[in-house]
Amino acid sequence: MLVFIDESGDPGLKLNSGSSEHFIVTLVAFEDNAEALAADQRIQQLKGELGFAREFEFKFNKLKGEYREAFLTAMAGFGWFYFSVVINGSSGRTRFRIRRRTIWSNWRTWFAERWPAATHRKKTLNAAGD
């Protein structure tokens, strides 16, 4: 199993000082490593089809809608799943500071409890670089 974890937004809750309203953490997982490799190869092929350099990274917040759609269409045929948590910092109910190390630790624990076969891949689960 191969797992990728990424975040978007700012875990700080200082909305008047530039923090984003939402903090999102998403986990994308491939249960089959061969399927993940095939998806990666398709992404490389798609970069060429769209005229992007091999080093190009698909960043959806900066990507035109037609490229987003092309990416998602290309990935639709592969066996993967995702899980996201969205924290709305502007709701007024959030009265705590989110620490990145705590988030990654909690995600690894949550994932390991649900998919024990993946726990032997701690390096993969530690995609945050911690």
PyMOL commands that place a pseudoatom at each C-alpha (Angstrom):
pseudoatom trace, name=CA, resn=MET, resi=1, chain=A, elem=C, hetatm=0, pos=[0.000, 0.000, 0.000]
pseudoatom trace, name=CA, resn=LEU, resi=2, chain=A, elem=C, hetatm=0, pos=[1.232, 3.453, -0.891]
pseudoatom trace, name=CA, resn=VAL, resi=3, chain=A, elem=C, hetatm=0, pos=[-0.116, 6.511, 0.940]
pseudoatom trace, name=CA, resn=PHE, resi=4, chain=A, elem=C, hetatm=0, pos=[0.293, 10.219, 0.226]
pseudoatom trace, name=CA, resn=ILE, resi=5, chain=A, elem=C, hetatm=0, pos=[-0.718, 12.927, 2.688]
pseudoatom trace, name=CA, resn=ASP, resi=6, chain=A, elem=C, hetatm=0, pos=[-0.875, 16.616, 1.883]
pseudoatom trace, name=CA, resn=GLU, resi=7, chain=A, elem=C, hetatm=0, pos=[-2.300, 19.739, 3.431]
pseudoatom trace, name=CA, resn=SER, resi=8, chain=A, elem=C, hetatm=0, pos=[-3.684, 22.957, 2.074]
pseudoatom trace, name=CA, resn=GLY, resi=9, chain=A, elem=C, hetatm=0, pos=[-4.235, 26.192, 3.914]
pseudoatom trace, name=CA, resn=ASP, resi=10, chain=A, elem=C, hetatm=0, pos=[-2.793, 27.527, 7.105]
pseudoatom trace, name=CA, resn=PRO, resi=11, chain=A, elem=C, hetatm=0, pos=[-3.107, 25.722, 10.443]
pseudoatom trace, name=CA, resn=GLY, resi=12, chain=A, elem=C, hetatm=0, pos=[-2.918, 29.072, 12.234]
pseudoatom trace, name=CA, resn=LEU, resi=13, chain=A, elem=C, hetatm=0, pos=[-6.217, 30.676, 13.152]
pseudoatom trace, name=CA, resn=LYS, resi=14, chain=A, elem=C, hetatm=0, pos=[-5.221, 34.345, 12.867]
pseudoatom trace, name=CA, resn=LEU, resi=15, chain=A, elem=C, hetatm=0, pos=[-7.694, 35.210, 10.127]
pseudoatom trace, name=CA, resn=ASN, resi=16, chain=A, elem=C, hetatm=0, pos=[-7.048, 38.940, 10.443]
pseudoatom trace, name=CA, resn=SER, resi=17, chain=A, elem=C, hetatm=0, pos=[-3.305, 38.372, 9.966]
pseudoatom trace, name=CA, resn=GLY, resi=18, chain=A, elem=C, hetatm=0, pos=[-3.367, 36.378, 6.729]
pseudoatom trace, name=CA, resn=SER, resi=19, chain=A, elem=C, hetatm=0, pos=[-4.297, 32.848, 7.782]
pseudoatom trace, name=CA, resn=SER, resi=20, chain=A, elem=C, hetatm=0, pos=[-6.601, 31.056, 5.376]
pseudoatom trace, name=CA, resn=GLU, resi=21, chain=A, elem=C, hetatm=0, pos=[-10.186, 30.310, 6.431]
pseudoatom trace, name=CA, resn=HIS, resi=22, chain=A, elem=C, hetatm=0, pos=[-9.843, 26.569, 5.879]
pseudoatom trace, name=CA, resn=PHE, resi=23, chain=A, elem=C, hetatm=0, pos=[-7.192, 24.001, 6.682]
pseudoatom trace, name=CA, resn=ILE, resi=24, chain=A, elem=C, hetatm=0, pos=[-7.507, 20.766, 4.701]
pseudoatom trace, name=CA, resn=VAL, resi=25, chain=A, elem=C, hetatm=0, pos=[-5.631, 17.498, 5.124]
pseudoatom trace, name=CA, resn=THR, resi=26, chain=A, elem=C, hetatm=0, pos=[-6.087, 14.814, 2.480]
pseudoatom trace, name=CA, resn=LEU, resi=27, chain=A, elem=C, hetatm=0, pos=[-4.865, 11.238, 2.343]
pseudoatom trace, name=CA, resn=VAL, resi=28, chain=A, elem=C, hetatm=0, pos=[-4.679, 9.472, -1.042]
pseudoatom trace, name=CA, resn=ALA, resi=29, chain=A, elem=C, hetatm=0, pos=[-3.963, 5.743, -0.981]
pseudoatom trace, name=CA, resn=PHE, resi=30, chain=A, elem=C, hetatm=0, pos=[-3.261, 3.010, -3.484]
pseudoatom trace, name=CA, resn=GLU, resi=31, chain=A, elem=C, hetatm=0, pos=[-3.773, -0.469, -2.069]
pseudoatom trace, name=CA, resn=ASP, resi=32, chain=A, elem=C, hetatm=0, pos=[-1.675, -1.961, -4.868]
pseudoatom trace, name=CA, resn=ASN, resi=33, chain=A, elem=C, hetatm=0, pos=[1.846, -0.641, -5.484]
pseudoatom trace, name=CA, resn=ALA, resi=34, chain=A, elem=C, hetatm=0, pos=[1.736, -1.710, -9.143]
pseudoatom trace, name=CA, resn=GLU, resi=35, chain=A, elem=C, hetatm=0, pos=[-1.410, 0.361, -9.589]
pseudoatom trace, name=CA, resn=ALA, resi=36, chain=A, elem=C, hetatm=0, pos=[0.360, 3.372, -8.059]
pseudoatom trace, name=CA, resn=LEU, resi=37, chain=A, elem=C, hetatm=0, pos=[3.279, 2.905, -10.441]
pseudoatom trace, name=CA, resn=ALA, resi=38, chain=A, elem=C, hetatm=0, pos=[0.902, 2.712, -13.424]
pseudoatom trace, name=CA, resn=ALA, resi=39, chain=A, elem=C, hetatm=0, pos=[-0.834, 5.903, -12.251]
pseudoatom trace, name=CA, resn=ASP, resi=40, chain=A, elem=C, hetatm=0, pos=[2.533, 7.647, -11.924]
pseudoatom trace, name=CA, resn=GLN, resi=41, chain=A, elem=C, hetatm=0, pos=[3.462, 6.593, -15.451]
pseudoatom trace, name=CA, resn=ARG, resi=42, chain=A, elem=C, hetatm=0, pos=[0.123, 7.940, -16.707]
pseudoatom trace, name=CA, resn=ILE, resi=43, chain=A, elem=C, hetatm=0, pos=[0.786, 11.267, -14.960]
pseudoatom trace, name=CA, resn=GLN, resi=44, chain=A, elem=C, hetatm=0, pos=[4.168, 11.500, -16.705]
pseudoatom trace, name=CA, resn=GLN, resi=45, chain=A, elem=C, hetatm=0, pos=[2.505, 10.742, -20.035]
pseudoatom trace, name=CA, resn=LEU, resi=46, chain=A, elem=C, hetatm=0, pos=[-0.187, 13.353, -19.362]
pseudoatom trace, name=CA, resn=LYS, resi=47, chain=A, elem=C, hetatm=0, pos=[2.457, 16.009, -18.677]
pseudoatom trace, name=CA, resn=GLY, resi=48, chain=A, elem=C, hetatm=0, pos=[3.840, 15.412, -22.158]
pseudoatom trace, name=CA, resn=GLU, resi=49, chain=A, elem=C, hetatm=0, pos=[0.379, 15.475, -23.725]
pseudoatom trace, name=CA, resn=LEU, resi=50, chain=A, elem=C, hetatm=0, pos=[-0.339, 18.839, -22.100]
pseudoatom trace, name=CA, resn=GLY, resi=51, chain=A, elem=C, hetatm=0, pos=[3.059, 20.295, -23.013]
pseudoatom trace, name=CA, resn=PHE, resi=52, chain=A, elem=C, hetatm=0, pos=[4.451, 20.428, -19.469]
pseudoatom trace, name=CA, resn=ALA, resi=53, chain=A, elem=C, hetatm=0, pos=[8.034, 19.628, -18.479]
pseudoatom trace, name=CA, resn=ARG, resi=54, chain=A, elem=C, hetatm=0, pos=[8.708, 16.282, -16.793]
pseudoatom trace, name=CA, resn=GLU, resi=55, chain=A, elem=C, hetatm=0, pos=[9.432, 18.137, -13.512]
pseudoatom trace, name=CA, resn=PHE, resi=56, chain=A, elem=C, hetatm=0, pos=[6.066, 19.936, -13.588]
pseudoatom trace, name=CA, resn=GLU, resi=57, chain=A, elem=C, hetatm=0, pos=[3.903, 19.423, -10.479]
pseudoatom trace, name=CA, resn=PHE, resi=58, chain=A, elem=C, hetatm=0, pos=[0.126, 19.554, -10.746]
pseudoatom trace, name=CA, resn=LYS, resi=59, chain=A, elem=C, hetatm=0, pos=[-0.926, 22.197, -8.186]
pseudoatom trace, name=CA, resn=PHE, resi=60, chain=A, elem=C, hetatm=0, pos=[-4.668, 22.497, -8.438]
pseudoatom trace, name=CA, resn=ASN, resi=61, chain=A, elem=C, hetatm=0, pos=[-4.961, 25.938, -6.861]
pseudoatom trace, name=CA, resn=LYS, resi=62, chain=A, elem=C, hetatm=0, pos=[-2.906, 27.377, -9.745]
pseudoatom trace, name=CA, resn=LEU, resi=63, chain=A, elem=C, hetatm=0, pos=[-4.091, 25.086, -12.547]
pseudoatom trace, name=CA, resn=LYS, resi=64, chain=A, elem=C, hetatm=0, pos=[-6.589, 25.950, -15.287]
pseudoatom trace, name=CA, resn=GLY, resi=65, chain=A, elem=C, hetatm=0, pos=[-9.870, 24.056, -15.109]
pseudoatom trace, name=CA, resn=GLU, resi=66, chain=A, elem=C, hetatm=0, pos=[-9.229, 22.181, -18.354]
pseudoatom trace, name=CA, resn=TYR, resi=67, chain=A, elem=C, hetatm=0, pos=[-5.940, 20.805, -16.960]
pseudoatom trace, name=CA, resn=ARG, resi=68, chain=A, elem=C, hetatm=0, pos=[-7.601, 19.807, -13.685]
pseudoatom trace, name=CA, resn=GLU, resi=69, chain=A, elem=C, hetatm=0, pos=[-10.248, 17.932, -15.623]
pseudoatom trace, name=CA, resn=ALA, resi=70, chain=A, elem=C, hetatm=0, pos=[-7.623, 16.222, -17.813]
pseudoatom trace, name=CA, resn=PHE, resi=71, chain=A, elem=C, hetatm=0, pos=[-5.723, 15.109, -14.698]
pseudoatom trace, name=CA, resn=LEU, resi=72, chain=A, elem=C, hetatm=0, pos=[-8.796, 13.749, -12.924]
pseudoatom trace, name=CA, resn=THR, resi=73, chain=A, elem=C, hetatm=0, pos=[-10.008, 12.009, -16.077]
pseudoatom trace, name=CA, resn=ALA, resi=74, chain=A, elem=C, hetatm=0, pos=[-6.592, 10.368, -16.472]
pseudoatom trace, name=CA, resn=MET, resi=75, chain=A, elem=C, hetatm=0, pos=[-6.644, 9.171, -12.844]
pseudoatom trace, name=CA, resn=ALA, resi=76, chain=A, elem=C, hetatm=0, pos=[-10.255, 7.991, -12.818]
pseudoatom trace, name=CA, resn=GLY, resi=77, chain=A, elem=C, hetatm=0, pos=[-9.392, 4.550, -14.175]
pseudoatom trace, name=CA, resn=PHE, resi=78, chain=A, elem=C, hetatm=0, pos=[-6.927, 3.675, -11.412]
pseudoatom trace, name=CA, resn=GLY, resi=79, chain=A, elem=C, hetatm=0, pos=[-7.628, 1.965, -8.084]
pseudoatom trace, name=CA, resn=TRP, resi=80, chain=A, elem=C, hetatm=0, pos=[-7.141, 4.616, -5.416]
pseudoatom trace, name=CA, resn=PHE, resi=81, chain=A, elem=C, hetatm=0, pos=[-9.182, 6.276, -2.694]
pseudoatom trace, name=CA, resn=TYR, resi=82, chain=A, elem=C, hetatm=0, pos=[-8.992, 9.449, -0.673]
pseudoatom trace, name=CA, resn=PHE, resi=83, chain=A, elem=C, hetatm=0, pos=[-10.078, 10.793, 2.681]
pseudoatom trace, name=CA, resn=SER, resi=84, chain=A, elem=C, hetatm=0, pos=[-10.114, 14.489, 3.623]
pseudoatom trace, name=CA, resn=VAL, resi=85, chain=A, elem=C, hetatm=0, pos=[-10.656, 16.538, 6.744]
pseudoatom trace, name=CA, resn=VAL, resi=86, chain=A, elem=C, hetatm=0, pos=[-11.626, 20.202, 6.398]
pseudoatom trace, name=CA, resn=ILE, resi=87, chain=A, elem=C, hetatm=0, pos=[-11.318, 22.520, 9.376]
pseudoatom trace, name=CA, resn=ASN, resi=88, chain=A, elem=C, hetatm=0, pos=[-13.231, 25.784, 9.062]
pseudoatom trace, name=CA, resn=GLY, resi=89, chain=A, elem=C, hetatm=0, pos=[-11.241, 28.339, 11.029]
pseudoatom trace, name=CA, resn=SER, resi=90, chain=A, elem=C, hetatm=0, pos=[-13.732, 31.117, 10.322]
pseudoatom trace, name=CA, resn=SER, resi=91, chain=A, elem=C, hetatm=0, pos=[-16.653, 29.368, 12.015]
pseudoatom trace, name=CA, resn=GLY, resi=92, chain=A, elem=C, hetatm=0, pos=[-15.802, 30.946, 15.351]
pseudoatom trace, name=CA, resn=ARG, resi=93, chain=A, elem=C, hetatm=0, pos=[-16.035, 27.560, 17.067]
pseudoatom trace, name=CA, resn=THR, resi=94, chain=A, elem=C, hetatm=0, pos=[-12.407, 26.608, 16.569]
pseudoatom trace, name=CA, resn=ARG, resi=95, chain=A, elem=C, hetatm=0, pos=[-10.485, 27.680, 19.657]
pseudoatom trace, name=CA, resn=PHE, resi=96, chain=A, elem=C, hetatm=0, pos=[-7.305, 25.690, 19.357]
pseudoatom trace, name=CA, resn=ARG, resi=97, chain=A, elem=C, hetatm=0, pos=[-4.038, 25.830, 17.473]
pseudoatom trace, name=CA, resn=ILE, resi=98, chain=A, elem=C, hetatm=0, pos=[-3.325, 22.998, 15.093]
pseudoatom trace, name=CA, resn=ARG, resi=99, chain=A, elem=C, hetatm=0, pos=[0.202, 21.667, 15.170]
pseudoatom trace, name=CA, resn=ARG, resi=100, chain=A, elem=C, hetatm=0, pos=[1.471, 19.957, 12.026]
pseudoatom trace, name=CA, resn=ARG, resi=101, chain=A, elem=C, hetatm=0, pos=[3.407, 17.267, 13.871]
pseudoatom trace, name=CA, resn=THR, resi=102, chain=A, elem=C, hetatm=0, pos=[0.223, 16.372, 15.801]
pseudoatom trace, name=CA, resn=ILE, resi=103, chain=A, elem=C, hetatm=0, pos=[-1.790, 16.176, 12.582]
pseudoatom trace, name=CA, resn=TRP, resi=104, chain=A, elem=C, hetatm=0, pos=[0.668, 13.784, 10.917]
pseudoatom trace, name=CA, resn=SER, resi=105, chain=A, elem=C, hetatm=0, pos=[0.923, 11.643, 14.031]
pseudoatom trace, name=CA, resn=ASN, resi=106, chain=A, elem=C, hetatm=0, pos=[-2.868, 11.417, 14.334]
pseudoatom trace, name=CA, resn=TRP, resi=107, chain=A, elem=C, hetatm=0, pos=[-3.259, 10.594, 10.630]
pseudoatom trace, name=CA, resn=ARG, resi=108, chain=A, elem=C, hetatm=0, pos=[-0.716, 7.764, 10.852]
pseudoatom trace, name=CA, resn=THR, resi=109, chain=A, elem=C, hetatm=0, pos=[-2.480, 6.358, 13.908]
pseudoatom trace, name=CA, resn=TRP, resi=110, chain=A, elem=C, hetatm=0, pos=[-5.926, 6.653, 12.328]
pseudoatom trace, name=CA, resn=PHE, resi=111, chain=A, elem=C, hetatm=0, pos=[-4.748, 4.996, 9.119]
pseudoatom trace, name=CA, resn=ALA, resi=112, chain=A, elem=C, hetatm=0, pos=[-2.839, 2.202, 10.872]
pseudoatom trace, name=CA, resn=GLU, resi=113, chain=A, elem=C, hetatm=0, pos=[-5.910, 1.305, 12.951]
pseudoatom trace, name=CA, resn=ARG, resi=114, chain=A, elem=C, hetatm=0, pos=[-8.035, 0.897, 9.824]
pseudoatom trace, name=CA, resn=TRP, resi=115, chain=A, elem=C, hetatm=0, pos=[-5.463, -0.704, 7.492]
pseudoatom trace, name=CA, resn=PRO, resi=116, chain=A, elem=C, hetatm=0, pos=[-3.034, -2.709, 9.670]
pseudoatom trace, name=CA, resn=ALA, resi=117, chain=A, elem=C, hetatm=0, pos=[-1.278, -4.164, 6.608]
pseudoatom trace, name=CA, resn=ALA, resi=118, chain=A, elem=C, hetatm=0, pos=[0.069, -0.701, 5.836]
pseudoatom trace, name=CA, resn=THR, resi=119, chain=A, elem=C, hetatm=0, pos=[1.737, -0.153, 9.213]
pseudoatom trace, name=CA, resn=HIS, resi=120, chain=A, elem=C, hetatm=0, pos=[4.981, -1.785, 8.089]
pseudoatom trace, name=CA, resn=ARG, resi=121, chain=A, elem=C, hetatm=0, pos=[5.396, 1.090, 5.607]
pseudoatom trace, name=CA, resn=LYS, resi=122, chain=A, elem=C, hetatm=0, pos=[5.981, 3.833, 8.168]
pseudoatom trace, name=CA, resn=LYS, resi=123, chain=A, elem=C, hetatm=0, pos=[8.349, 5.674, 5.846]
pseudoatom trace, name=CA, resn=THR, resi=124, chain=A, elem=C, hetatm=0, pos=[5.596, 5.868, 3.239]
pseudoatom trace, name=CA, resn=LEU, resi=125, chain=A, elem=C, hetatm=0, pos=[3.047, 6.942, 5.831]
pseudoatom trace, name=CA, resn=ASN, resi=126, chain=A, elem=C, hetatm=0, pos=[5.394, 9.700, 6.935]
pseudoatom trace, name=CA, resn=ALA, resi=127, chain=A, elem=C, hetatm=0, pos=[4.953, 11.645, 3.695]
pseudoatom trace, name=CA, resn=ALA, resi=128, chain=A, elem=C, hetatm=0, pos=[5.072, 14.971, 5.542]
pseudoatom trace, name=CA, resn=GLY, resi=129, chain=A, elem=C, hetatm=0, pos=[8.824, 14.682, 5.879]
pseudoatom trace, name=CA, resn=ASP, resi=130, chain=A, elem=C, hetatm=0, pos=[8.794, 14.399, 9.681]
for i in range(1, 130): cmd.bond("trace and resi %d" % i, "trace and resi %d" % (i + 1))
show_as sticks, trace
zoom trace
